Amino acid sequence: MLNITINDRKLQAPEGWTILQAAREHGISIPALCDSEGVEPYGACRLCMVEIKHGNRSRLVASCLYPAEEGLVVETDSERALAARKVTAELMLARSPHAKKVQDIAAALGIKHTDLVIKGTDCILCALCVRTCREVVGASAISLSNRGVEREVAPPLGETAHDCIGCGSCVYVCPTNFIKMDDVDGVRKIHNWKVEFKMKKCKVCGNYIAPEKQLEHFSKKLGIPLDFFDTCTTCRK
């Protein structure tokens, strides 16, 4: 175990943990919108900046990326850390003014509105959807494209996401509800990626289980016979 200090509290953390993991384990709150246990740290949102000290030297780091180290001293709400966080939150609020989680984080930092004007979208470019699709699902149907203010999440070449399997994982992890999906009359549509999928019905109860393409994907990935998915989990018990 590593001995570290966060906000004057002497704590321990397993080797390999990040500052963010150690802080959360001990009930210390650090805001973050691009972090998820299911994917590798990415450091996109920059809301989790903290100040670390080594002797007389200090600097700002992204707590979701920086590893806990023996003797490390961390301040999560120092003047420098809060200043950096406020700049990030204001830029994020200017980009996504209607996103509830962005509003909440900005308000907690004392920012209720901004005079900045940025091309508006509820996508904060956290890339959680992209990383989940690639690292967890194994489909890589979407990616980050373009640069600067034109940067966006989109299928290859901005066209239909042909590799999408319709699982909806991107929808579930999106922190701002930017990605829209609905299931209507046995068809699932993910509007952002311009795709739709036929849903599989349970042969026992008749309820829809999941998109047929999703079930085919996981049948091959996990080596499970496709007919295993003929019944839903409730009827399979």
Secondary structure, 3 states (H helix, E strand, C coil): CEEEEECCEEEEECCCCEHHHHHHHCCCCCCCCCCCCCCCCCCCCCCCEEEEEECCEEEEEECCCCECCCCCEEECCCHHHHHHHHHHHHHHHHHCCCCHHHHHHHHHCCCCCCCCCCCCCCCCCCCHHHHHHHHHHCCCCCEEECCHHHCEEECHHHCCCCCCCCCCHHHHHCCCCCCCEEEECCEEEEHHHCEEEEEEECCCCCCEEEEHHHHHHHHHHHCCCHHHHHCCHHHHC
